[in-house]
Amino acid sequence: MTWPPIREELRGIEPYGAPQLDVPVQLNVNENPYGPSADAAADIARSVGEAATTLNRYPDREFVDLRHQLAAYLNSSGGEGITPDMVWAANGSNEIMLQLLQAFGGPGRSALSFAPTYSMYPEYARDSNTEWLAGRREEDFSLDLDAARALVEEKAPSVVLLPSPNNPTGTALPPEAVSVLCEAAGNGIVVVDEAYGEFRRDGTPSALELLPRHRNLVVTRTMSKAFALAGARLGYLAADPAICDAIRVVRLPYHLSAVTQATALAALRHSRELLGKVDDLREERDRTVAWLREQGFEVADSDANFALFGRLADRHAVWQGLLDRGVLIRETGPDGWLRVSIGTPEEMTAFRQALTDTMRTNDVVKEQP
C-alpha cells in the first residue's frame, strides 16, 4: 500500500492556496489594503490581553455576546429583525461553509453551484463526502434563471451555493434570483455567500432582506474583507434558528477561541472606522474597471473589491510579466482571465503601469473575444 494511507480520492491533490510571495504590490487575495486604525488596534490588543488572563478556561462555546453584536451589525447592513439565535460564527467563512456541508450534505446528498465560482466549494463537498454538481453561468457570468431553476428542480441538491458577489467574477445576484432558487430547492438549503457584500454597488440589495420569506435561506458574511480582519479568521451567517441548531451538531467543541471572540467584539465596536475605506475601494474598483475597458480588455461587472479581466491568449505570461514588475495578482477563474484585487491608489497605479509595460512587450497575449 502506498504511504501514507490517505483516502484515495485525496491522493496527489495539491492543497488549496494562493501564492504567497514577497513582492512590493500584493493584489491577489482580495484583502482590504487598509489595516485597522490605531484606536481599533489598541482596543483589540486590550481585549485580547483581558482574554489572555482567562485562557486556563474554555471559551463561551455559544459565544453569546458575539452573536448579539453580529446580529446588531447585520441589521444595519441589509438585514432587519435578525436575532442572536439566527446567527452562527466560525473560524472564517470557510469553516462556516464546511459546517453547512457537514450538517446538510454527506453521502447520498449533493451540493450545486454555477461555474465559474469559488474554487473551494467543490473541496467542501469532497471533504464532507457530498456529491458535487456544477451548472454554468452565461458568457457575462450572470445566471440564466430559467435554466438555473430547472437544474435545481432536476437535481434536487441538498445545498445550493450562490456567492453574491461571485468570486472570481464579482457578479451579484438580483433578489428575484435568490427567491426563485429558494423555492426551487424545496427542502434543500440555499446559501448566499456574501463574503464581499459590503462592497456591493448602491442599489444592489443584500439577500439578508429575504430571510423572513425563505426558511431555507442562509446568508454568510466574513470579517476578512471589508472589516480588514483577514488575520482574525471570523466568518458568520444568518439563518432560521433551526439551521443554527443543526450546525451545533457538527461543530467542534469550543471552536471559537476566547482570543477570536475578543478580537471580533472589539472590531465590531469600531465597525464604522474599519469600514470607513469601503467607499474609497468601491470608487477605486470602478476606476480600475473603466481603465481596463479603455485598454481593450473585457471586464466583468463587479460588486466586489476585485476585477476579473480578459481575454488573454496566454494569461500566465501576463501574470508572470506583472510579477516580474513587482505586482502579484491572481491567476484564477476561466481560462484567459485574471483577477486583480483593489488596493490603494498607489498600488493600483503600480498595477496599471506594470500591465501597460507587460502588454507592450508581449504582442501575443490579448485574444479576440
Secondary structure, DSSP 8 states (H G I E B T S, - for coil): --SS---GGGTT-----------SEE-SS---SS---HHHHHHHHHHHHHHHTTTTS---TT-HHHHHHHHHHHHTTT-SS--GGGEEEESHHHHHHHHHHHHH--TT-EEEEEES--TTHHHHHHHTT-EEEEEE--TTS---HHHHHHHHHHH--SEEEEESS-TTT-----HHHHHHHHHHTTTSEEEEE-TTGGG--TT---GGGGTTT-TTEEEEEESSSTTS-TTT--EEEEE-HHHHHHHHHHS-TT-S-HHHHHHHHHHHHTHHHHTTTHHHHHHHHHHHHHHHHHTT-EE---SSSEEEEE-BTTHHHHHHHHHHTTEE-B--SSTT-EEEE---HHHHHHHHHHHHHHHHH-TT-B---
